């Protein structure tokens, strides 16, 4: 780490050395402004007066001498013009800006390119690098922290660019700007270090310094300078804190090593578990295949048994149907026989009824032959007394008639009406 501030200065140099100074600096110092040496003189005026003198001599002398004097006058005038033209050329390098002045007062700027300054009182006071971002390093030592512990050093790095060369040259200049910039950077760094604790001082490395950059721009803006970038590349702690930090880093490294070892162990265990899981999956798949094969075999056996049972049931059904048809045929035959028997019984009944009716007629005829003859007792008057008497008489006579083995006579009462 650099232990010295970058130095900014301005140099006085010839036009041929301006490019080298602006790009490479001088003796390790930054040179953003170069004051060019004025290479113009008044020798051309002498040549101009000489040409006028020779021209006057040629006019008044005449002859050969006059011709020589005239030739010398023309040559002197030509050399004076060439001298004036060559010394009036001003070439401004690309990326730089020339500050033009007249009688010591700044009148404007000259952009890159070729320019002509014919008048001797027009000059280029300075050539300013306005395109390059100039790096500036500022190591600040003994910066106190929030606990008032002085840090060993804080290196601050920034880049700036001159945006207004007239303001920069007229207001401050390169030498004074170096002092102002170093003071502003030190103040900004010390304010930043005051806001952090010692144990977190390393957090300043690479931290966001946008607020510091804005503050420096506000301070340096009036000088025609703009800070284009800034950072804190390095921070050095006191030796005691460095030892503590080394111990903490050692512990952190050991912890990191343990964590990596544990991560490897965990990964190895996870891989082993994954392999076991894959093996278990394969075993499960094999068992599933076996179970499916057994299930298919069982389905086939069940299907075969069902077919056998269906065949047996079909056979039994056929046997039952055959037996039923046989029994039905037998029953139908028996029914037909019974029907025929019934028809024969019916025919026999008619015959029997005929025989019975015939026998009844025979019995009726025999009974009619042996039936008693009726005795008609006629009584006259029809009174009740005579009827009772006749009835009594008949009751006495009838048993006698019956005792002789003949048919009992029937008593018929008739009454004359």
C-alpha positions as CSV (number, residue, x, y, z in Angstrom):
1,X,0.0,0.0,0.0
2,X,1.3,3.5,-0.8
3,X,2.2,5.5,2.2
4,X,2.2,8.9,0.6
5,X,-0.4,11.2,-0.8
6,X,-0.6,11.6,-4.5
7,X,0.9,15.0,-5.5
8,X,-0.7,17.4,-8.0
9,X,1.3,20.1,-9.6
10,X,1.6,22.3,-12.6
11,X,4.7,22.5,-14.8
12,X,6.3,24.9,-17.2
13,X,7.3,23.2,-20.4
14,X,7.8,23.6,-24.1
15,X,5.0,22.7,-26.5
16,X,6.7,19.5,-27.4
17,X,6.7,18.2,-23.8
18,X,3.1,19.0,-23.0
19,X,1.7,15.7,-24.1
20,X,4.3,13.7,-22.1
21,X,3.7,15.7,-18.9
22,X,-0.1,15.5,-19.1
23,X,-0.1,11.7,-19.7
24,X,2.8,10.5,-17.6
25,X,3.3,13.2,-15.0
26,X,6.7,14.4,-13.7
27,X,8.8,12.6,-11.1
28,X,5.8,10.5,-9.9
29,X,3.6,13.6,-9.5
30,X,0.4,14.3,-11.4
31,X,0.5,17.2,-13.8
32,X,-3.1,18.1,-15.0
33,X,-2.0,21.6,-16.0
34,X,1.0,22.7,-18.1
35,X,2.0,26.3,-18.7
36,X,3.5,26.4,-22.2
37,X,6.6,28.4,-22.9
38,X,5.9,31.2,-25.4
39,X,8.1,30.5,-28.4
40,X,7.1,33.6,-30.2
41,X,9.5,36.5,-30.4
42,X,10.0,39.8,-32.3
43,X,12.7,38.6,-34.7
44,X,10.2,38.8,-37.5
45,X,9.8,42.5,-36.7
46,X,13.6,42.9,-37.3
47,X,13.3,41.1,-40.6
48,X,10.3,43.3,-41.5
49,X,12.3,46.5,-40.8
50,X,15.3,45.0,-42.7
51,X,13.1,44.3,-45.7
52,X,11.7,47.9,-45.5
53,X,15.2,49.3,-45.3
54,X,16.4,47.2,-48.3
55,X,13.3,48.2,-50.3
56,X,14.1,51.9,-49.7
57,X,17.7,51.3,-50.6
58,X,16.7,49.6,-53.8
59,X,14.4,52.5,-54.7
60,X,17.0,55.2,-54.2
61,X,20.2,53.4,-55.2
62,X,19.2,51.8,-58.5
63,X,21.4,49.7,-60.8
64,X,22.8,46.4,-59.8
65,X,23.0,47.3,-56.1
66,X,19.4,48.4,-56.2
67,X,18.4,45.0,-57.7
68,X,20.3,43.2,-55.0
69,X,18.8,45.4,-52.3
70,X,15.3,44.7,-53.8
71,X,15.9,41.0,-53.8
72,X,17.1,41.1,-50.2
73,X,14.1,43.1,-49.2
74,X,11.7,40.5,-50.8
75,X,13.6,37.7,-49.1
76,X,13.6,39.4,-45.8
77,X,9.8,40.0,-46.1
78,X,9.2,36.4,-47.1
79,X,11.2,35.0,-44.1
80,X,9.4,37.4,-41.8
81,X,6.0,36.3,-43.0
82,X,7.0,32.6,-42.7
83,X,8.5,33.2,-39.3
84,X,5.3,35.0,-38.1
85,X,3.0,32.2,-39.6
86,X,5.1,29.4,-38.1
87,X,5.2,31.0,-34.6
88,X,1.4,31.8,-34.7
89,X,0.4,28.1,-35.0
90,X,-0.9,26.7,-31.8
91,X,-1.8,23.0,-31.6
92,X,-4.0,21.8,-28.8
93,X,-3.8,18.0,-28.1
94,X,-7.0,15.9,-28.2
95,X,-8.5,15.7,-24.7
96,X,-7.0,19.0,-23.5
97,X,-8.2,22.5,-23.5
98,X,-6.1,25.7,-23.8
99,X,-6.8,28.8,-21.7
100,X,-6.4,31.9,-23.8
101,X,-5.5,35.3,-22.4
102,X,-4.9,38.8,-23.8
103,X,-2.7,41.2,-21.9
104,X,-2.9,38.8,-19.0
105,X,-6.7,38.6,-18.8
106,X,-8.4,35.2,-19.6
107,X,-10.6,35.6,-22.6
108,X,-11.7,32.1,-23.3
109,X,-10.7,28.6,-24.2
110,X,-9.2,26.8,-27.2
111,X,-10.6,23.4,-28.1
112,X,-8.4,20.6,-29.5
113,X,-6.9,21.3,-32.9
114,X,-4.8,23.9,-34.7
115,X,-5.3,27.6,-33.9
116,X,-3.5,30.8,-35.0
117,X,-2.5,33.6,-32.6
118,X,-1.3,36.3,-34.9
119,X,-1.1,39.0,-32.3
120,X,1.8,38.8,-29.9
121,X,-0.3,39.8,-26.9
122,X,-2.6,36.8,-27.4
123,X,-1.2,33.9,-25.4
124,X,-2.1,30.4,-24.1
125,X,-1.7,30.7,-20.4
126,X,-2.2,27.0,-19.7
127,X,-3.1,23.7,-21.3
128,X,-5.5,21.7,-19.1
129,X,-6.3,18.0,-19.3
130,X,-10.1,17.9,-19.3
131,X,-10.8,14.4,-20.5
132,X,-8.7,12.1,-18.3
133,X,-10.0,10.9,-15.0
134,X,-7.0,11.6,-12.8
135,X,-6.4,9.0,-10.0
136,X,-5.6,10.3,-6.6
137,X,-4.5,8.2,-3.6
138,X,-4.7,9.4,0.0
139,X,-3.6,7.1,2.8
140,X,-4.9,8.6,6.1
141,X,-3.0,7.5,9.2
142,X,-4.2,7.4,12.9
143,X,-7.9,7.7,12.1
144,X,-9.9,7.3,15.4
145,X,-12.9,5.1,15.4
146,X,-16.1,5.4,17.5
147,X,-14.3,4.0,20.5
148,X,-11.5,6.6,19.9
149,X,-9.1,3.8,18.9
150,X,-6.7,5.1,16.2
151,X,-6.6,2.9,13.1
152,X,-3.2,2.3,11.6
153,X,-4.3,3.7,8.2
154,X,-7.1,4.0,5.8
155,X,-6.3,4.3,2.1
156,X,-8.8,6.4,0.1
157,X,-8.8,6.4,-3.6
158,X,-10.6,8.7,-5.9
159,X,-10.8,9.9,-9.5
160,X,-11.4,13.4,-10.6
161,X,-11.7,15.3,-13.8
162,X,-11.4,19.0,-14.6
163,X,-14.6,20.1,-16.2
164,X,-14.1,23.9,-16.2
165,X,-10.4,24.7,-17.0
166,X,-10.9,28.5,-16.7
167,X,-12.3,28.2,-13.2
168,X,-9.6,25.7,-12.2
169,X,-6.8,27.9,-13.5
170,X,-8.2,31.2,-12.4
171,X,-9.5,30.2,-9.0
172,X,-7.1,27.7,-7.5
173,X,-4.4,26.2,-9.7
174,X,-2.9,22.8,-9.5
175,X,-0.6,23.3,-6.5
176,X,-3.2,24.9,-4.3
177,X,-5.8,22.3,-5.4
178,X,-3.5,19.5,-4.1
179,X,-3.6,21.0,-0.6
180,X,-7.3,21.6,-0.7
181,X,-8.0,18.1,-2.0
182,X,-5.8,16.4,0.6
183,X,-7.4,18.4,3.4
184,X,-10.9,17.6,2.2
185,X,-10.2,13.9,1.8
186,X,-8.6,13.6,5.3
187,X,-11.6,15.4,6.8
188,X,-14.1,13.1,5.0
189,X,-12.2,9.9,6.0
190,X,-11.9,10.9,9.6
191,X,-15.6,11.6,9.8
192,X,-16.4,8.2,8.2
193,X,-14.1,6.3,10.6
194,X,-15.7,8.1,13.6
195,X,-19.0,6.4,12.7
196,X,-17.7,2.8,12.8
197,X,-16.6,0.5,15.6
198,X,-13.1,-0.8,15.7
199,X,-14.1,-4.4,15.3
200,X,-16.1,-3.5,12.2
201,X,-13.4,-1.3,10.7
202,X,-12.7,-3.8,7.9
203,X,-16.3,-3.2,6.7
204,X,-15.0,0.1,5.4
205,X,-13.2,-1.8,2.6
206,X,-15.2,-1.6,-0.5
207,X,-18.1,0.1,1.3
208,X,-20.4,2.6,-0.3
209,X,-18.8,6.1,-0.2
210,X,-21.3,7.8,-2.3
211,X,-22.1,10.3,0.4
212,X,-18.4,11.2,0.7
213,X,-18.2,11.6,-3.1
214,X,-21.2,14.0,-3.0
215,X,-19.7,16.0,-0.2
216,X,-16.3,16.3,-2.0
217,X,-18.1,17.4,-5.2
218,X,-20.0,20.1,-3.2
219,X,-16.7,21.4,-1.8
220,X,-14.6,21.2,-5.0
221,X,-17.3,22.0,-7.5
222,X,-16.5,25.7,-7.4
223,X,-13.0,25.0,-8.6
224,X,-14.3,23.4,-11.8
225,X,-13.5,19.8,-10.6
226,X,-15.8,16.8,-10.4
227,X,-15.1,13.6,-8.5
228,X,-16.1,10.8,-10.8
229,X,-15.4,7.8,-8.4
230,X,-14.2,7.0,-5.0
231,X,-13.6,3.9,-2.8
232,X,-11.7,2.6,0.2
233,X,-9.5,-0.2,-1.0
234,X,-7.7,-1.0,2.2
235,X,-7.9,-0.5,6.0
236,X,-5.1,-1.3,8.4
237,X,-6.1,-2.0,12.0
238,X,-3.8,-1.6,15.1
239,X,-1.5,-4.5,15.8
240,X,-3.6,-5.7,18.8
241,X,-6.7,-5.8,16.8
242,X,-4.9,-7.5,13.9
243,X,-3.9,-10.3,16.3
244,X,-7.5,-10.6,17.5
245,X,-8.7,-10.5,14.0
246,X,-6.1,-13.2,13.0
247,X,-7.4,-15.3,15.8
248,X,-11.0,-14.7,14.8
249,X,-10.1,-15.5,11.2
250,X,-8.4,-18.7,12.3
251,X,-11.4,-19.7,14.2
252,X,-13.6,-18.7,11.3
253,X,-11.4,-20.8,9.0
254,X,-11.6,-23.8,11.4
255,X,-15.3,-23.3,11.6
256,X,-15.5,-23.1,7.8
257,X,-13.4,-26.3,7.6
258,X,-15.7,-28.0,10.1
259,X,-18.7,-26.8,8.2
260,X,-17.2,-28.1,4.9
261,X,-16.4,-31.4,6.6
262,X,-19.9,-31.7,8.1
263,X,-21.3,-30.7,4.7
264,X,-19.3,-33.5,3.1
265,X,-20.4,-36.0,5.8
266,X,-24.0,-34.9,5.5
267,X,-23.8,-35.2,1.7
268,X,-22.2,-38.6,2.0
269,X,-24.9,-39.7,4.4
270,X,-27.6,-38.3,2.2
271,X,-26.0,-40.1,-0.8
272,X,-26.0,-43.3,1.3
273,X,-29.6,-42.8,2.3
274,X,-30.5,-42.1,-1.3
275,X,-28.7,-45.3,-2.4
276,X,-30.6,-47.2,0.3
277,X,-33.8,-45.6,-0.8
278,X,-33.1,-46.5,-4.5
279,X,-32.2,-50.1,-3.4
280,X,-35.4,-50.3,-1.4
281,X,-37.3,-49.0,-4.4
282,X,-35.8,-51.6,-6.6
283,X,-36.6,-54.3,-4.0
284,X,-40.1,-52.9,-3.7
285,X,-40.5,-52.9,-7.5
286,X,-39.2,-56.5,-7.6
287,X,-41.7,-57.5,-4.9
288,X,-44.4,-55.7,-6.7
289,X,-43.6,-57.6,-9.9
290,X,-43.6,-60.8,-7.9
291,X,-46.9,-59.9,-6.3
292,X,-48.4,-59.0,-9.6
293,X,-47.1,-62.2,-11.1
294,X,-48.7,-64.1,-8.2
295,X,-51.8,-62.1,-8.6
296,X,-51.9,-63.0,-12.2
297,X,-51.4,-66.7,-11.4
298,X,-54.1,-66.5,-8.8
299,X,-56.4,-64.8,-11.2
300,X,-55.7,-67.6,-13.8
301,X,-56.3,-70.3,-11.1
302,X,-59.5,-68.6,-10.0
303,X,-60.5,-68.2,-13.6
304,X,-59.8,-71.9,-14.2
305,X,-61.6,-72.9,-11.0
306,X,-64.5,-70.7,-12.0
307,X,-64.5,-72.3,-15.4
308,X,-64.4,-75.7,-13.8
309,X,-67.2,-74.8,-11.4
310,X,-69.2,-73.3,-14.2
311,X,-68.7,-76.5,-16.2
312,X,-69.7,-78.6,-13.2
313,X,-72.7,-76.3,-12.6
314,X,-73.6,-76.5,-16.2
315,X,-73.4,-80.3,-16.0
316,X,-75.4,-80.4,-12.8
317,X,-77.9,-78.0,-14.4
318,X,-78.1,-80.2,-17.4
319,X,-78.6,-83.2,-15.2
320,X,-81.2,-81.5,-13.2
321,X,-82.9,-80.3,-16.4
322,X,-82.8,-83.8,-17.8
323,X,-84.1,-85.3,-14.6
324,X,-86.7,-82.6,-14.4
325,X,-87.7,-83.2,-18.0
326,X,-87.9,-86.9,-17.3
327,X,-89.9,-86.4,-14.2
328,X,-92.1,-83.9,-16.1
329,X,-92.6,-86.4,-18.8
330,X,-93.4,-89.1,-16.3
331,X,-95.8,-86.7,-14.5
332,X,-97.3,-85.8,-17.8
333,X,-97.7,-89.5,-18.6
334,X,-99.1,-90.2,-15.2
335,X,-101.5,-87.3,-15.6
336,X,-102.5,-88.5,-19.0
337,X,-103.1,-92.0,-17.4
338,X,-105.1,-90.5,-14.6
339,X,-107.0,-88.4,-17.0
340,X,-107.8,-91.5,-19.1
341,X,-108.6,-93.3,-15.9
342,X,-110.9,-90.5,-14.9
343,X,-112.5,-90.5,-18.3
344,X,-113.0,-94.3,-17.8
345,X,-114.3,-93.7,-14.3
346,X,-116.6,-91.1,-15.8
347,X,-117.8,-93.5,-18.4
348,X,-118.2,-96.2,-15.7
349,X,-120.2,-93.7,-13.6
350,X,-122.6,-93.1,-16.4
351,X,-123.0,-96.8,-16.7
352,X,-123.5,-97.2,-13.0
353,X,-126.0,-94.4,-12.9
354,X,-127.8,-96.1,-15.7
355,X,-127.7,-99.3,-13.9
356,X,-128.8,-97.6,-10.7
357,X,-131.6,-95.9,-12.5
358,X,-132.7,-99.1,-14.0
359,X,-132.5,-100.9,-10.7
360,X,-134.5,-98.1,-9.1
361,X,-137.1,-98.6,-11.8
362,X,-137.1,-102.3,-11.0
363,X,-137.4,-101.6,-7.3
364,X,-140.1,-99.1,-7.9
365,X,-142.0,-101.6,-10.0
366,X,-141.7,-104.3,-7.3
367,X,-142.7,-101.8,-4.7
368,X,-145.6,-100.7,-6.7
369,X,-146.8,-104.3,-7.1
370,X,-146.6,-104.8,-3.3
371,X,-148.0,-101.4,-2.3
372,X,-151.3,-101.3,-0.3
373,X,-154.5,-100.3,-1.9
374,X,-156.0,-97.1,-0.7
375,X,-159.4,-97.2,1.3
376,X,-161.5,-94.3,0.5
377,X,-163.8,-93.3,3.3
378,X,-166.3,-90.8,2.2
379,X,-168.0,-88.8,4.8
380,X,-170.7,-86.3,4.2
381,X,-171.2,-83.0,5.8
382,X,-167.6,-82.3,6.4
383,X,-168.0,-81.4,10.1
384,X,-165.4,-81.9,12.6
385,X,-167.2,-84.5,14.6
386,X,-167.8,-86.9,11.8
387,X,-164.1,-86.6,10.8
388,X,-162.9,-87.6,14.2
389,X,-165.2,-90.6,14.2
390,X,-164.1,-91.7,10.9
391,X,-160.5,-91.3,11.9
392,X,-161.0,-93.4,15.0
393,X,-162.6,-96.2,13.0
394,X,-159.8,-96.2,10.6
395,X,-157.3,-96.4,13.3
396,X,-158.9,-99.6,14.6
397,X,-159.3,-101.2,11.2
398,X,-155.8,-100.5,9.8
399,X,-153.8,-102.6,12.2
400,X,-155.9,-105.5,11.4
401,X,-155.4,-105.0,7.7
402,X,-151.7,-104.7,8.3
403,X,-151.5,-107.9,10.4
404,X,-152.7,-110.0,7.5
405,X,-149.5,-109.2,5.6
406,X,-151.2,-106.9,3.1
407,X,-150.5,-103.4,2.3
408,X,-151.9,-101.0,4.8
409,X,-154.7,-99.1,3.3
410,X,-154.5,-95.4,3.2
411,X,-157.3,-93.5,4.5
412,X,-158.5,-90.7,2.3
413,X,-160.9,-88.3,3.7
414,X,-163.0,-86.6,1.3
415,X,-165.5,-84.1,1.9
416,X,-168.4,-83.1,-0.2
417,X,-168.2,-79.5,-0.9
